[in-house]
Amino acid sequence: MKSIERIKNSEIYKRWHGDEYLVNYFFMEDKETVDFYSKKTKKITSFKVSDTIEMSEDNIFQKKGKDLEELEIQKVTIGRESALEQATQIKEEKLPREQVTKTIAILQQKSIPLWNITYITSNFNMLNIKIDARTGKTIEENVHSLLDLIQRKNEKKKY
């Protein structure tokens, strides 16, 4: 992936890099971020890709004692554009009349490298699609109403 290579070839990355490893690639509405994780510090370092490359470090939320999985980028054969084309076809089948207002794509490792793509629609529906980044096989697809999710969350707060 061009963004990851661009980061790895940047001076800011070369000065910073130590024991960290790649954990995910995030894309939303022309914003790209690549995250690296350190087992030693238990922190994520993010590189935001635009005209320049910006770096930030943050603590993460994780299961106690469990490190994040390293993204096996060398096994990824399905690029972002192909994954989004496939997801768009699924969107047209599942929600043909709905307008997408936000698209979020994450390349991450969950035992295998996978694309986790979420569409949010103008009708407040959320379509989540998981695609095997090695084979292009659709692993999972779910449609949820954001309004129902918010209502359930508020009901849980009452108790």
Secondary structure as UniProt FT lines:
FT   HELIX           2..8
FT   HELIX           11..16
FT   STRAND          21..28
FT   TURN            29..30
FT   STRAND          31..38
FT   TURN            39..42
FT   STRAND          43..49
FT   STRAND          53..59
FT   TURN            64..65
FT   HELIX           73..75
FT   HELIX           80..94
FT   TURN            96..97
FT   STRAND          100..109
FT   STRAND          113..121
FT   TURN            122..123
FT   STRAND          125..132
FT   TURN            133..135
FT   STRAND          138..145
FT   HELIX           146..157
//
